[in-house]
Amino acid sequence: MSRYRLYPSPEQEAVLRDHCAHARYVWNLAWNLYQFGTLETYGKASRRVDRDGNEYIYQKRRPVGPLPGFVEQGRMLTQARAEYTWLAAGPHNLQQQALRDFSQAMRNFYAGTHGYPGRRKRHLNEGFRITEFTFGLHVRRLNRRWGQVRVPKVGWVRFRWTRAVPQCKSYRVTLDRSGRWHVAFAVVPEPTPAPGTGETVGVDRGVVITAALSTGEKLHCPCLASRERARLRKAERRMARAPKGSPEQQAERARIARLRAREADRRKDWCEKVSTSLARRFDLIRFEDLRIKNMTRSAKGSAGDPGRNVAAKSGLNRAILAQGWGLLVRRTQDKAPGRVEKVRAAYTSLRCSACGWIDKNSRDSQAGFYCIACGFTCNADINASINIAAGHARGAPASAREPQLLASLTGRSAVGIPCPSGGGGCQANDNASAIARSTVVRRSDACVWGTDNFPVRGTGAPDKSVSGRSCSG
């Protein structure tokens, strides 16, 4: 959809807010009908305790009859408009489309592509859709930078003409938390054509580095500056201390919403630019398949079983959500349909992209990767992105077999195999001769580890985390 900033006058804004209230009211009526209007309770009631320790009465419910569809709900809407004058004051097409949107949301839920729709709340889900629309009659251009769109019972409303307005049959008007109005013309954009070079790129998503590409690029999602974060914390404290419903609280809430909207705008703009660049430069784009909803689940626990490190987990959840992982993948899929693949995330950060060996001790730190088998050194995120580009993680882990042949499965003598010289990847190792002289001693069940046969780093010091350990055969 092509979205433009809408600039209504104060009188027009009051009518637009009424339209949003009508659409929200009709949506919630349909939602209540599905939740309670067609169900009856049966069986024995019982007392239960929720996660916060509050008691409630639970009783089973079952449908009385078939759920009403869009046509039946339309008849109910006609009866409601005849009974309530304030509802009849709004455009019929607007309220009818709210029912159609809810019907589509329920179909998406039963199809398994979306979650169950919820209630619409004031200041959170504000907007409506208009389908009685003819582009040549309801949209006009005033000058190079301004245009107008005709809204039922509002008149001509100005919007910023930032780019060409596509031909369409409907549009949607929305209001965000910061008080900004937008008009979005419903049109499906053409996908970005593939370059035809046959190149494949892997994208590893993280918190320190938002997106690391297998080409060696490190991309960072912009966020609020330090001064802006300080202003946000100050406004949140002031809103918490202000009396509920007071003008001071509303003013602080609006200030917080503006800062949050600024952060979200920067994140969306970055995702749009990066997704467009990926779709234009590469024929195949591979992301690691992350369960973001599970990763950002709260660690609060319950009253009987409280969680641990809840504050730290909350900070990690905020950091993950601030990176826009899901939005980046979704926009890339929209612009490059059929050219985006998801790779299983297991072992992508532990596998060496040079030799394929998997070992948790190869991770020096959050950013460092040093393969203890071949001496390959690289940034950990870049190494993971190379594995994602190759699609290695989709199969069985490489640690399912030894990296070299064993002289004997039962003997006690180990076989030493020299490591290859050089880094062989993102960063060459300066101490290639020392690595060539070092050996990796492995056996299926018994092994001997020492500082003499451990792969030596460029500085000549073995890894302290695993050096000197031994297990007798």
Buried (B, 14 or more C-beta within 10 A) or exposed (E): BBBBEBBBEEEBBEBBBBBBBBBBBBBBBBBEBBEEBBBEEEEEEEEEEEEEEEEEEEEEBEEEEEBBEBEEBBEBBBEBBEEEEEBBEBBBBBBBBBBBBBBEBBEBEEEEEEEEBEEBEEEEBBBBBBBBBEBEEBBEEEEEEEBBBBBBEBEBBBBBBEEEBEEBEBBBBBBBBBEBBBBBBBBEEEBBEBEEEEBBBBBBBBEEBBBBBBBEBBBEBEBBEEEEEEBBEEBBEBBEEBEEEEEEBEBBBBBBBBBBBBBBBBBEEBBBEBBBBBBEBBBBBBBBBBEBEEEBEEBEEEEEEEEEEEEEBBEBBEBBBBBBBBBBBBBBBBBBEEBBBBBBBBBBBBBBBBBBBBBEEBBBEEEEBBBBBBBBBBBBBBBBBBBBBBBBBBEEBBBEEEBEEEEEEEEEEBBEEEBBBBBBBBBEBBBBEBBBBBBBBBBEEBBBBEEEBBBBBBEEEBBEEBBEEEEEE
